[in-house]
């Protein structure tokens, strides 16, 4: 059964993927629920690269993308926190599988807010994965795509970074930094032939949030993927998921701080 609000694979939702930039599709975070949903919608006729840790254990994910119509699916080792390895990993992908048409950055951690408030090391680990590693990949990707003169990059921010809340300020601050960097990079890429799509989902019901009470205006990985593919096909720079969150957060930015600090996750 297709979740409410999503487009079945193989229908117009998949067809929209043909409007994405030509070239290989690279999923950085090859086990990501959202990333795999995006990959399935864009896979038809493409070479797809799944980049993740333990890349020899991605057979299930590989088969899912093959079943969605990919011409080939390759798995490559990628450890997001090893930023020194990023240039080599991306160069190998481009050399082996051709120019990167669409790159989806789907890696990240939620972390444990309570632990991060006590343990600076854990706070830094969250920030390293969700901000530092993302900035590294984005910079190297932008350089590769600029040299080729085309490509699309998908970056996942979050409403948690639009106005950081006390309840998850470590994760939220990483997303706030990433949001600002990606916004600036999108402007820097203007006119280069490379586009960046910044995605701002709200609470996404999935593995990362398992056991947590869904927030109002929650979405599913399928709904986020539909919004990503729609945004790519229309050449948008930013999408909110669901779209109603945009006006909601316009108002929430105006809330007094004494009210905001009591806001839940």
Secondary structure, DSSP 4 states (H G I P E B T S, - for coil): -PPTT---TTSHHHHGGGGSPSSEEEEESTT-HHHHHHHHHH-TT-EEEEEESSGGG-HHHHHHHHHTT-SEEEEEE--TT-GGGHHHHHHHHHHHH-SEEEEEE-------HHHHHH-HHHHHHHHIIIIIHHHHHHHHHHHHHHHHT-EEEEEE--GGGTS--GGGHHHHHHHHHHHHHHHHHHHHTTTTTEEEEEEEE--EESGGGTTSPPPTT-EEHHHHHHHHHHHHHTT-SEEEESTTHHHHHHHHTTS-HHHHTT---
